[in-house]
Amino acid sequence: MTSPLDPVVESVHARAYRIPTPAPEADGTLEWDSTTIVVVHIRAGGVTGLGWTYCDAACVPLITGTLAPVVCGRPVLDVPAAWSAMRRCIRNLGRPGLASCALSAVDIALWDAAARVAGLPVARLLGRVHAEVALYGSGGFTSQSVPQLQAQLDTWVHRQQIPRVKIKIGECWGGEPERDLTRIRISRAVVGTGVELYVDANGGYTIGQARRVARHLEAADVRWFEEPVSSDDLAGLAELRGATTVDIAAGEYGYDLSYFARMLGSVDCLQIDVTRCGGYTEWRRVAALAAAANRDVSAHCAPNLSAHVALATPNFRHLEWFADHDRIESAFFDGALDPAGGQVVPDPAVAGHGLTLKPDIDRFATA
Ligand SMILES: [Mg+2]
């Protein structure tokens, strides 16, 4: 039975948008010229909840055809129950990949709707532990020219006062190691000594290459070596972790709790992507798993969504302010946060996560 105090989910809507990048972009192991975002809206009790994932438009029929029927009619405040029902219904599709991204977007929209029904920010509904969320500037694509790299780093550090930055290395699957080292030296020169400098190889190196690069990272006081080798090579990550003082990080392709449990012993900091792992519901379980192993977690991408659950995560280190997603989220959503100063504080007076889709983005819709 529906009561005004316990509204049920009335509808689930999904739409995909494809946004071209300003120029072709690349990291160590992938090139791209556009980004696809799948946006979910949920209606319940007179409010609209919003969620999204960065994935393929194939998520849309998965959400509207498979997940929506098991979510509609459920009390919107019982998000974990809806989450469990979604997880059960995708058993034969396989949890990782598209299915988990679709589930994540719906879960986030459900938490947003529940918080709006309760008249609370998402972070208050989850229960805050931090007053603000530390972040780092992330970009430094291998496709950039040196002046472009210098300009991006200069903007983050000197204009926006962000004290942590990350660049991509491992160019061409580790085929350009000298250029990688040159770009690290240039980056340190631009940001100066007081700023934390991180690198991400996106799994581009062999273990031997990664070991040799790590020596240069130590010399340049680089604190974070992300996916030095493939994140599927847990033994390689663990070996490297034992051979360097630089923190080893991975986890962005984690789609379920068991994946993170297997990875924990191989990394210093576990990265969680809230739009892949299973939304806020699974994020909190992954963070608890990491806490039990005395590890921090860091948010991978989707900065405006991650900020809210980060406030409620005790062992949270920092949030990746990824350049592509910053550009898209600022263009698509009213209420997007400003990374200036190196930390964000979601507005405590706004219900839900405080983000709404702008009306003028139809031209980016894929269908
Ligand atoms: Mg990465």
Boltz pocket constraint, residues with backbone or C-beta under 6 A from the ligand:
constraints:
  - pocket:
      binder: B
      contacts: [[A, 200], [A, 202], [A, 226], [A, 227], [A, 252]]
      max_distance: 6.0
